[in-house]
Amino acid sequence: MSYLVLARKWRPQDFSQVVGQGSVVRILRNALSRQRVPHAMLFSGVRGVGKTTLARIMAKALNCARPDDNPPCCECDSCREIAAGASVDLHEIDGASNRGIQEIRDLKENIRFLPTKCRYKIVIIDEVHMLTTEAFNALLKTLEEPPAHVIFMFATTESHKIPVTILSRCQRYELKRVPFPELRDFFAKVAGAEGVEISTTALEMIAREAAGSVRDGLSLLDQVFSFGDTRMTDEDVRQVLGLVDSQVFFRLTTALLAGDLGGALAILDRVCAAGADLKRFLADFLLHVRGLVVSKVVKAPAALLDGSDREIAALAELAGQHSSETLYRLLEQLMRGAGELQYAPQPRLALEMLLARAVQSGQVLPVTELIARVDRLLADGGGRLAPPEVVPVQLPNSAPAAAPVAVMAEEKKTVPPEPPPEPAAPINLPTEPLRVEATPVDLAAAAVPLSESPATYAPPKMVDIPAGQRDVQRDWDEFVGYVKERQVWLAPILRMCARVRRQDNELWLKYENLSDGLVLQEAVNNKLLTELAQDFFQCNLVVKIKKRSGGESDTAETAGPQEERRLLGNDPLVQMATDVFGGQVVGVRTGPGSRVEKGGGVEL
């Protein structure tokens, strides 16, 4: 007889042999005992957790010839035929290779007939998500109202790919990954039954590599048993599975967090010399650093980590020596470098550069430590610098009272002023003395403690400059040009203004069409125009827009000939013509006698 691999040899034959799926097993047993078995069941989960196995056990339990309190019996003819795959009433289909609509039609035709020997006809479709859309649609009506002697069982690893119409007609059972302790104990049981002596550490490495899959773990265990004799060492398991000793990760982490880049590179060199896959090495190192972070922030890390109590205790001890920020930074650097390593032409060089960046993670200080250091520095130094010394400097040709200038003197040493050179020409200075004062710098105020708000900055007040140099009426065109140099879009709006007038500190703009000056009524644009008017006319002015009320202007002023000429000169078409031809409006003549025909054109 050919050799039977462990994954098939140790496949469970009844509910008591199923590993790590206690909740699902309880539901199925209760459904059998209470006669509440659904006509369609869907088993979903990752690979190797027992989806198809539970479907077969359920098929044996439904057709068991010796129904008792704990079916199946695994001894009757029906149970033996189903276990051997020879039952004519069990239709097990691979959804990946029988995924078309024709296969579903043949299946529907077959299940119309009563079972030959068993109580039920069982249809098991593995990897059901591989069926086509047409096949699913052909199955819908039969799945909703199947014959009384037919029960459907589906298994899939990707339940999100199954149409909702199919999911709604099935009772779903979500199988979880098998916990690490249960996998380790089950593999120890298998090793004892196979007559192989293997250490607990080696079994933990195999269970960790299985990642919750019983079938994957049994395949690895079968491979390890083929490598050695009746006794397997930890080094044998590492060599077969291509793993790195966990102590290497501890030493590498210690070197990185201590800032020892040379030690970290030496460890990496030994790993490369041993022939380890660098991508796999970095993936395992990422899991190790994740264990450090979990041990730092979780009170009971054993529930989230796959490892022995000794390894978890070592992770917690190492994590307790460093801050959370440092461990976060190290994990972030490694995760970013793992993506770069996937496409690196020279993986070792990329990994060495990653370690060089990760060394800086040990230099991260918590914010609380930085604040404490600043507080100690302020307490030792008093928190305030000495005020600057004011050194009088005599300016040439200045007013009789020399202007004292504040100069920051280092180490409180006054530098005597040098005699000023003779000026080539007299310099006219202001009659008032010039004085620049510097206030002392307060380090405590600059530090801004968290409990206090920073001081509010007060802008300097504007100095009133007497008006009289520029007139609003006379210099309006010049003001429009001034605005055009700074805000091009604003100048055409000002040219459309029909009348301007100053009243006290208010600059009134009148528009024949209120929509022309509507944009100037917005707060942002009004503020901008006010600032430009204050800069040009050198006085405090507030820009106001003349509004209409009920179709009439709110002022009794009417536009005379001068306003009419100004309106024509500021017409957008006229301004466009002057801009295109580079000319300017010299004069505007209005009235019926002002139009002069010249070559078919009109001169303004």
C-alpha positions as CSV (number, residue, x, y, z in Angstrom):
1,M,0.0,0.0,0.0
2,S,1.3,3.5,-0.9
3,Y,2.3,5.9,1.9
4,L,-0.5,8.0,3.3
5,V,0.5,11.5,4.3
6,L,-0.2,12.8,7.8
7,A,-2.8,15.3,6.5
8,R,-4.9,12.4,5.2
9,K,-4.1,9.9,7.8
10,W,-5.1,12.2,10.7
11,R,-8.2,13.7,9.0
12,P,-11.0,13.6,11.6
13,Q,-13.7,11.0,11.1
14,D,-16.1,12.2,13.7
15,F,-16.9,15.4,15.6
16,S,-14.7,14.5,18.6
17,Q,-11.6,14.5,16.5
18,V,-12.1,18.0,15.1
19,V,-9.4,20.4,16.4
20,G,-10.1,24.0,17.3
21,Q,-13.7,24.4,16.1
22,G,-15.7,23.8,19.3
23,S,-18.5,26.3,18.6
24,V,-19.3,25.0,15.1
25,V,-19.2,21.4,16.3
26,R,-21.6,22.2,19.1
27,I,-24.1,23.8,16.7
28,L,-24.0,20.8,14.3
29,R,-24.4,18.3,17.1
30,N,-27.4,20.2,18.5
31,A,-28.9,20.5,15.0
32,L,-28.7,16.7,14.6
33,S,-30.1,15.9,18.0
34,R,-33.0,18.3,17.7
35,Q,-33.8,17.5,14.1
36,R,-33.1,21.1,13.0
37,V,-30.6,20.4,10.2
38,P,-30.9,23.1,7.4
39,H,-31.2,22.0,3.8
40,A,-28.2,24.3,2.7
41,M,-25.0,24.9,4.7
42,L,-22.0,27.0,3.9
43,F,-18.6,26.4,5.7
44,S,-16.2,29.2,5.2
45,G,-12.7,30.0,6.6
46,V,-9.0,29.9,5.7
47,R,-7.3,26.9,4.2
48,G,-6.8,23.7,6.3
49,V,-9.2,24.5,9.2
50,G,-11.7,21.6,8.4
51,K,-14.4,23.0,6.1
52,T,-14.7,19.9,3.8
53,T,-14.0,17.6,6.7
54,L,-17.0,18.9,8.7
55,A,-19.1,18.6,5.6
56,R,-18.2,14.9,5.2
57,I,-18.7,14.2,9.0
58,M,-22.1,15.9,8.7
59,A,-23.0,13.7,5.7
60,K,-22.0,10.5,7.7
61,A,-24.1,11.7,10.7
62,L,-27.2,12.3,8.6
63,N,-27.0,8.9,6.8
64,C,-25.7,6.9,9.8
65,A,-27.5,3.6,10.1
66,R,-27.0,3.6,13.9
67,P,-28.4,6.9,15.1
68,D,-27.6,7.5,18.7
69,D,-26.7,10.4,20.9
70,N,-23.4,10.9,19.2
71,P,-23.5,10.2,15.5
72,P,-21.7,9.2,13.3
73,C,-20.8,5.8,14.4
74,C,-18.1,5.3,11.7
75,E,-18.9,1.5,11.7
76,C,-22.0,1.1,9.6
77,D,-22.0,0.5,5.9
78,S,-23.1,4.0,5.1
79,C,-20.4,5.6,7.2
80,R,-17.7,3.4,5.7
81,E,-18.8,4.1,2.2
82,I,-18.9,7.8,2.7
83,A,-15.4,7.7,4.4
84,A,-14.0,5.8,1.4
85,G,-15.7,8.1,-1.1
86,A,-17.7,5.2,-2.6
87,S,-21.2,6.2,-1.7
88,V,-23.6,6.7,-4.7
89,D,-25.7,9.1,-2.7
90,L,-22.9,11.5,-1.9
91,H,-22.0,13.9,-4.8
92,E,-18.8,15.8,-4.0
93,I,-18.0,18.3,-6.7
94,D,-14.9,20.5,-7.1
95,G,-16.2,24.0,-7.9
96,A,-13.0,25.0,-9.6
97,S,-13.2,22.3,-12.3
98,N,-17.0,22.0,-12.6
99,R,-18.0,25.6,-12.6
100,G,-20.2,25.9,-15.7
101,I,-23.9,25.9,-16.1
102,Q,-24.0,22.5,-17.8
103,E,-22.6,20.8,-14.7
104,I,-25.2,22.4,-12.5
105,R,-27.9,21.3,-14.9
106,D,-26.7,17.7,-14.7
107,L,-26.6,18.0,-10.9
108,K,-30.2,19.2,-10.8
109,E,-31.3,16.3,-13.0
110,N,-29.5,13.8,-10.8
111,I,-31.0,15.0,-7.5
112,R,-34.6,14.6,-8.7
113,F,-34.4,10.9,-8.0
114,L,-34.6,9.4,-4.5
115,P,-31.4,8.2,-2.8
116,T,-30.4,4.6,-3.5
117,K,-29.3,3.3,-0.1
118,C,-29.0,6.3,2.3
119,R,-31.6,8.5,3.9
120,Y,-30.4,11.7,2.1
121,K,-28.7,12.6,-1.0
122,I,-25.8,14.9,0.0
123,V,-24.3,17.4,-2.4
124,I,-20.9,18.9,-1.4
125,I,-19.4,21.6,-3.6
126,D,-15.9,22.6,-2.6
127,E,-14.6,26.0,-3.5
128,V,-18.1,27.1,-4.4
129,H,-17.0,30.7,-5.1
130,M,-15.4,29.5,-8.3
131,L,-18.8,28.8,-10.0
132,T,-19.8,31.1,-12.8
133,T,-22.6,33.6,-12.5
134,E,-24.8,31.5,-14.8
135,A,-24.2,28.5,-12.7
136,F,-25.2,30.3,-9.5
137,N,-28.3,31.6,-11.2
138,A,-29.2,28.0,-12.3
139,L,-28.8,26.8,-8.7
140,L,-30.9,29.6,-7.1
141,K,-34.4,28.0,-7.3
142,T,-33.3,24.5,-6.5
143,L,-31.3,25.8,-3.5
144,E,-34.2,27.7,-2.1
145,E,-36.7,24.8,-2.4
146,P,-34.8,21.6,-2.8
147,P,-36.4,18.1,-2.7
148,A,-36.9,16.8,0.8
149,H,-34.3,14.1,0.4
150,V,-31.5,16.5,-0.7
151,I,-29.1,18.5,1.5
152,F,-26.5,21.0,0.0
153,M,-23.2,21.7,1.7
154,F,-20.8,24.3,0.4
155,A,-17.2,25.0,1.3
156,T,-15.2,28.2,0.4
157,T,-12.2,30.2,1.4
158,E,-13.6,33.4,-0.1
159,S,-17.2,33.9,0.9
160,H,-17.3,37.5,-0.3
161,K,-17.2,36.2,-3.9
162,I,-20.5,34.3,-3.5
163,P,-23.6,36.2,-4.6
164,V,-25.8,37.5,-1.9
165,T,-28.7,35.6,-3.3
166,I,-26.9,32.3,-2.6
167,L,-25.7,33.4,0.9
168,S,-29.3,34.3,1.9
169,R,-30.4,30.7,1.2
170,C,-27.7,29.1,3.3
171,Q,-26.9,28.7,7.0
172,R,-23.4,29.9,7.4
173,Y,-20.7,28.5,9.6
174,E,-17.5,30.6,9.9
175,L,-14.5,28.5,10.9
176,K,-11.7,30.3,12.7
177,R,-8.0,29.7,12.7
178,V,-6.9,27.0,15.1
179,P,-5.4,28.7,18.2
180,F,-1.6,28.2,18.7
181,P,-1.8,26.2,21.9
182,E,-4.3,23.7,20.4
183,L,-2.1,23.2,17.3
184,R,1.0,22.6,19.4
185,D,-0.7,20.0,21.6
186,F,-2.2,18.3,18.6
187,F,1.1,18.1,16.8
188,A,2.7,16.7,20.0
189,K,-0.1,14.0,20.0
190,V,0.7,13.2,16.3
191,A,4.4,13.0,17.0
192,G,3.9,10.6,19.9
193,A,1.6,8.4,17.9
194,E,4.2,8.3,15.0
195,G,7.0,7.4,17.4
196,V,9.0,10.5,16.9
197,E,10.7,12.4,19.8
198,I,10.6,16.1,19.2
199,S,11.1,19.0,21.6
200,T,8.4,21.5,22.6
201,T,10.4,24.4,21.1
202,A,10.4,22.6,17.7
203,L,6.7,21.9,17.9
204,E,6.1,25.6,18.6
205,M,8.1,26.6,15.5
206,I,6.0,24.3,13.4
207,A,2.8,25.5,15.0
208,R,3.8,29.1,14.4
209,E,4.6,28.4,10.7
210,A,1.2,26.7,10.3
211,A,-0.5,30.0,11.1
212,G,-3.7,28.4,12.3
213,S,-4.0,25.8,9.6
214,V,-4.1,22.1,10.7
215,R,-3.4,20.8,7.2
216,D,-0.4,23.1,6.7
217,G,1.0,22.1,10.1
218,L,0.7,18.4,9.4
219,S,2.4,18.8,6.0
220,L,5.3,20.6,7.7
221,L,5.4,17.9,10.4
222,D,5.5,15.2,7.8
223,Q,8.4,17.0,6.1
224,V,10.3,17.2,9.4
225,F,9.8,13.5,10.2
226,S,11.2,12.6,6.8
227,F,14.4,14.6,7.5
228,G,15.6,12.8,10.6
229,D,15.2,9.6,12.5
230,T,13.1,9.0,15.6
231,R,14.5,12.1,17.4
232,M,14.3,15.6,16.0
233,T,16.3,18.5,17.4
234,D,15.5,22.2,17.2
235,E,18.3,22.8,14.8
236,D,16.9,20.1,12.5
237,V,13.6,21.9,12.4
238,R,15.2,25.2,11.7
239,Q,17.2,23.7,8.9
240,V,14.2,22.0,7.3
241,L,11.9,25.0,7.5
242,G,14.6,27.6,6.8
243,L,13.9,29.5,10.0
244,V,16.2,31.7,12.1
245,D,16.7,31.2,15.9
246,S,14.5,33.6,17.9
247,Q,17.6,34.6,19.9
248,V,19.0,36.2,16.7
249,F,16.0,38.5,16.6
250,F,16.5,39.4,20.3
251,R,20.1,40.2,19.8
252,L,19.4,42.2,16.6
253,T,16.6,44.2,18.3
254,T,18.9,45.0,21.3
255,A,21.6,46.2,19.0
256,L,19.3,48.5,17.0
257,L,17.7,50.0,20.1
258,A,21.1,50.6,21.6
259,G,22.3,52.4,18.5
260,D,25.0,49.7,17.7
261,L,24.9,49.7,13.9
262,G,28.1,47.7,13.7
263,G,26.7,44.9,15.9
264,A,23.5,44.8,13.9
265,L,25.4,44.5,10.6
266,A,27.5,41.7,12.1
267,I,24.4,39.8,13.0
268,L,23.0,40.3,9.5
269,D,26.3,39.0,8.0
270,R,26.0,35.8,10.0
271,V,22.4,35.4,8.9
272,C,23.5,35.8,5.2
273,A,26.4,33.4,5.7
274,A,23.9,30.8,6.9
275,G,22.0,31.1,3.6
276,A,18.8,32.5,5.0
277,D,16.2,34.1,2.7
278,L,16.5,37.8,3.5
279,K,12.9,38.6,2.7
280,R,11.7,35.8,4.9
281,F,14.1,36.9,7.6
282,L,12.7,40.5,7.5
283,A,9.1,39.2,7.7
284,D,10.0,37.1,10.8
285,F,11.8,40.1,12.3
286,L,8.7,42.2,11.7
287,L,6.6,39.7,13.7
288,H,9.2,39.8,16.5
289,V,9.0,43.6,16.7
290,R,5.3,43.5,16.6
291,G,5.5,41.2,19.6
292,L,7.5,43.9,21.4
293,V,4.9,46.5,20.7
294,V,2.0,44.2,21.8
295,S,3.9,43.3,25.0
296,K,4.4,47.0,25.7
297,V,0.8,48.2,25.3
298,V,-1.2,45.0,26.2
299,K,-1.5,43.7,29.8
300,A,-2.1,40.1,28.6
301,P,0.0,39.7,25.4
302,A,-0.3,35.9,25.4
303,A,-3.8,36.2,23.9
304,L,-2.4,38.1,20.8
305,L,1.0,36.4,20.3
306,D,1.9,33.0,19.1
307,G,4.7,31.7,21.2
308,S,5.7,29.9,24.4
309,D,5.4,31.5,27.8
310,R,9.2,31.8,28.0
311,E,9.3,33.8,24.7
312,I,6.5,36.1,25.7
313,A,8.1,36.8,29.0
314,A,11.4,37.7,27.2
315,L,9.5,40.0,24.9
316,A,7.8,41.8,27.8
317,E,11.2,42.2,29.6
318,L,12.8,43.8,26.5
319,A,9.9,46.0,25.7
320,G,9.9,47.3,29.3
321,Q,13.3,48.8,28.8
322,H,12.2,51.2,26.0
323,S,9.4,53.7,25.5
324,S,6.4,53.1,23.3
325,E,7.4,55.8,20.9
326,T,10.8,54.1,20.3
327,L,9.1,50.7,19.5
328,Y,6.5,52.4,17.3
329,R,9.3,54.1,15.3
330,L,11.2,50.9,14.9
331,L,8.1,49.0,13.7
332,E,7.3,51.8,11.3
333,Q,10.8,51.8,9.8
334,L,10.8,48.0,9.3
335,M,7.3,48.0,7.7
336,R,8.3,50.7,5.2
337,G,11.6,48.9,4.4
338,A,9.8,45.6,3.9
339,G,7.9,47.1,0.9
340,E,11.2,48.4,-0.6
341,L,12.9,45.1,-0.1
342,Q,10.4,43.3,-2.3
343,Y,11.7,45.0,-5.5
344,A,15.3,45.8,-4.5
345,P,17.9,44.5,-7.0
346,Q,20.3,43.9,-4.1
347,P,18.3,42.7,-1.1
348,R,21.2,42.7,1.3
349,L,22.2,46.3,0.5
350,A,18.6,47.4,1.0
351,L,18.4,45.5,4.3
352,E,21.6,47.1,5.5
353,M,20.3,50.6,4.7
354,L,17.1,49.7,6.5
355,L,19.1,48.8,9.6
356,A,21.0,52.0,9.4
357,R,17.7,54.0,9.4
358,A,16.3,51.8,12.2
359,V,19.2,52.6,14.5
360,Q,17.8,56.1,14.9
361,S,14.7,54.6,16.5
362,G,16.6,54.2,19.7
363,Q,17.3,58.0,19.9
364,V,13.6,58.9,20.1
365,L,12.7,60.6,23.4
366,P,9.1,60.8,24.7
367,V,7.5,64.3,24.8
368,T,7.2,64.1,28.6
369,E,11.0,63.6,28.9
370,L,11.7,66.6,26.6
371,I,9.3,68.8,28.7
372,A,11.0,67.7,31.9
373,R,14.4,68.6,30.5
374,V,13.2,72.1,29.5
375,D,11.8,72.5,33.0
376,R,15.1,71.6,34.6
377,L,16.9,73.9,32.2
378,L,14.6,76.8,33.1
379,A,14.9,76.1,36.8
380,D,18.7,76.1,36.7
381,G,19.1,79.2,34.5
382,G,16.4,81.3,36.0
383,G,14.4,81.4,32.7
384,R,15.4,84.9,31.7
385,L,18.4,86.4,29.8
386,A,20.0,89.6,31.1
387,P,18.5,92.8,29.5
388,P,20.5,94.3,26.7
389,E,22.7,97.3,27.3
390,V,21.9,100.5,25.6
391,V,25.0,102.0,24.0
392,P,24.6,105.6,22.9
393,V,25.8,106.2,19.3
394,Q,26.3,109.8,18.0
395,L,24.9,110.2,14.5
396,P,26.4,112.8,12.2
397,N,24.5,116.0,11.6
398,S,21.7,114.9,13.8
399,A,19.6,116.8,16.3
400,P,21.3,118.1,19.4
401,A,20.0,115.1,21.4
402,A,21.9,112.1,20.2
403,A,19.7,109.1,19.4
404,P,20.4,106.2,21.7
405,V,20.5,102.9,19.9
406,A,19.9,99.6,21.8
407,V,22.7,97.2,21.1
408,M,22.8,93.6,22.4
409,A,26.1,93.4,24.3
410,E,27.6,90.0,24.8
411,E,28.7,89.2,28.3
412,K,27.6,92.7,29.4
413,K,30.7,94.4,27.8
414,T,30.1,97.9,26.5
415,V,31.8,98.7,23.2
416,P,32.8,102.3,23.0
417,P,31.6,104.0,19.8
418,E,34.1,104.8,17.1
419,P,34.4,108.4,16.0
420,P,32.2,108.9,12.9
421,P,33.8,109.7,9.6
422,E,33.4,113.1,8.1
423,P,30.4,113.1,5.8
424,A,30.8,114.2,2.2
425,A,27.5,116.1,2.3
426,P,25.2,117.2,5.0
427,I,22.5,114.7,5.8
428,N,19.0,115.9,6.8
429,L,17.7,113.8,9.6
430,P,14.3,114.1,11.3
431,T,14.0,116.7,14.0
432,E,12.8,114.1,16.5
433,P,15.4,111.7,18.0
434,L,15.5,108.1,16.7
435,R,15.3,105.5,19.3
436,V,15.1,101.7,18.8
437,E,14.4,99.8,21.9
438,A,14.8,96.0,22.5
439,T,12.9,94.2,25.2
440,P,14.5,91.4,27.2
441,V,13.8,87.9,26.0
442,D,11.9,85.7,28.5
443,L,12.8,82.0,28.0
444,A,10.0,80.9,30.2
445,A,7.5,82.8,28.1
446,A,9.1,81.5,24.9
447,A,8.8,77.9,26.1
448,V,4.9,78.4,26.4
449,P,3.9,75.8,29.0
450,L,0.9,73.6,28.1
451,S,-1.2,75.1,30.8
452,E,-0.8,78.6,29.6
453,S,-1.7,80.3,26.3
454,P,0.9,82.2,24.4
455,A,0.9,86.0,24.5
456,T,-1.3,87.7,21.9
457,Y,0.6,89.7,19.3
458,A,-0.6,93.3,19.0
459,P,0.0,94.8,15.6
460,P,1.4,98.3,15.5
461,K,-1.0,101.2,15.2
462,M,-1.3,103.2,12.0
463,V,0.1,106.7,12.3
464,D,-2.2,109.4,10.9
465,I,-0.6,111.4,8.2
466,P,-2.3,114.7,7.4
467,A,-4.0,114.8,4.0
468,G,-3.5,117.5,1.4
469,Q,-0.8,116.1,-0.8
470,R,-3.2,114.2,-3.0
471,D,-6.8,114.9,-3.9
472,V,-9.4,112.2,-4.6
473,Q,-11.0,114.0,-7.6
474,R,-7.8,115.2,-9.2
475,D,-5.7,112.1,-8.7
476,W,-8.3,109.4,-9.3
477,D,-6.9,108.2,-12.6
478,E,-3.4,108.0,-11.1
479,F,-4.9,106.0,-8.2
480,V,-6.5,103.5,-10.7
481,G,-3.0,103.0,-12.3
482,Y,-1.5,102.5,-8.9
483,V,-4.1,99.8,-8.2
484,K,-3.5,98.2,-11.6
485,E,0.2,97.7,-10.8
486,R,-0.7,95.7,-7.7
487,Q,-4.1,94.1,-8.4
488,V,-4.8,93.9,-12.1
489,W,-8.3,92.6,-11.8
490,L,-9.4,95.5,-9.6
491,A,-8.5,98.3,-11.9
492,P,-11.3,97.7,-14.5
493,I,-13.9,97.7,-11.7
494,L,-12.7,101.1,-10.6
495,R,-12.8,102.5,-14.1
496,M,-16.5,101.7,-14.3
497,C,-17.1,104.0,-11.3
498,A,-19.4,106.9,-12.4
499,R,-18.5,109.3,-9.5
500,V,-16.1,109.4,-6.6
501,R,-16.5,111.6,-3.6
502,R,-14.7,112.0,-0.3
503,Q,-16.7,112.9,2.8
504,D,-14.5,113.2,6.0
505,N,-12.8,109.8,6.3
506,E,-15.1,108.0,3.8
507,L,-14.4,107.4,0.1
508,W,-17.7,107.0,-1.7
509,L,-17.8,105.2,-5.0
510,K,-21.0,105.6,-7.1
511,Y,-21.9,103.1,-9.9
512,E,-24.7,103.6,-12.4
513,N,-25.3,99.8,-12.4
514,L,-25.0,98.4,-8.9
515,S,-23.9,95.0,-10.2
516,D,-20.7,96.6,-11.5
517,G,-19.5,97.4,-8.0
518,L,-21.0,94.4,-6.3
519,V,-17.7,92.6,-6.0
520,L,-16.3,95.6,-4.0
521,Q,-19.0,95.1,-1.3
522,E,-17.5,91.8,-0.3
523,A,-15.5,92.1,3.0
524,V,-12.2,90.8,1.6
525,N,-12.2,92.9,-1.5
526,N,-13.4,96.0,0.4
527,K,-10.6,95.6,2.9
528,L,-8.0,95.2,0.1
529,L,-9.3,98.4,-1.7
530,T,-9.3,100.3,1.6
531,E,-5.7,99.4,2.2
532,L,-4.7,100.5,-1.3
533,A,-6.5,103.8,-0.9
534,Q,-4.9,104.5,2.5
535,D,-1.4,103.7,1.0
536,F,-2.0,106.0,-2.0
537,F,-3.7,109.0,-0.5
538,Q,-1.7,108.7,2.8
539,C,-4.8,109.1,5.1
540,N,-7.3,107.0,6.9
541,L,-10.0,106.3,4.4
542,V,-12.9,103.8,4.4
543,V,-14.2,102.8,1.0
544,K,-18.0,102.9,0.7
545,I,-20.2,101.9,-2.2
546,K,-23.2,104.1,-3.2
547,K,-26.3,101.9,-3.2
548,R,-29.7,102.4,-4.8
549,S,-33.0,102.2,-3.0
550,G,-36.2,101.4,-4.9
551,G,-34.6,102.2,-8.2
552,E,-33.4,105.6,-7.1
553,S,-30.0,106.6,-5.9
554,D,-29.6,107.3,-2.2
555,T,-28.2,110.7,-3.0
556,A,-29.6,113.8,-4.8
557,E,-26.5,114.2,-7.0
558,T,-27.0,113.7,-10.7
559,A,-24.4,113.0,-13.3
560,G,-23.4,116.1,-15.3
561,P,-21.4,116.3,-18.5
562,Q,-18.2,115.7,-16.7
563,E,-19.5,112.5,-15.2
564,E,-20.9,111.4,-18.5
565,R,-17.5,112.0,-20.2
566,R,-15.7,110.1,-17.4
567,L,-18.2,107.2,-17.8
568,L,-17.6,107.1,-21.6
569,G,-13.8,107.2,-21.0
570,N,-14.0,104.3,-18.5
571,D,-16.2,102.2,-20.8
572,P,-14.7,98.6,-21.0
573,L,-14.6,98.7,-24.8
574,V,-12.6,102.0,-24.7
575,Q,-10.2,100.6,-22.1
576,M,-9.8,97.4,-24.2
577,A,-9.0,99.4,-27.3
578,T,-6.4,101.5,-25.4
579,D,-4.8,98.4,-24.0
580,V,-4.7,96.7,-27.4
581,F,-3.3,99.6,-29.4
582,G,-1.2,101.0,-26.6
583,G,-2.9,104.4,-26.6
584,Q,-4.6,106.7,-24.1
585,V,-7.8,108.7,-23.9
586,V,-6.9,112.4,-24.4
587,G,-10.4,113.8,-24.5
588,V,-14.0,112.8,-24.7
589,R,-16.6,114.9,-26.6
590,T,-20.3,114.3,-26.1
591,G,-23.4,115.6,-27.7
592,P,-24.8,115.4,-31.3
593,G,-22.2,117.8,-32.7
594,S,-19.2,116.0,-31.4
595,R,-19.2,113.1,-33.8
596,V,-16.8,113.7,-36.7
597,E,-16.9,111.3,-39.6
598,K,-13.4,110.3,-40.6
599,G,-13.1,107.5,-43.1
600,G,-16.1,105.7,-41.9
601,G,-14.9,105.8,-38.2
602,V,-15.8,107.8,-35.2
603,E,-13.3,109.8,-33.2
604,L,-13.8,110.3,-29.5
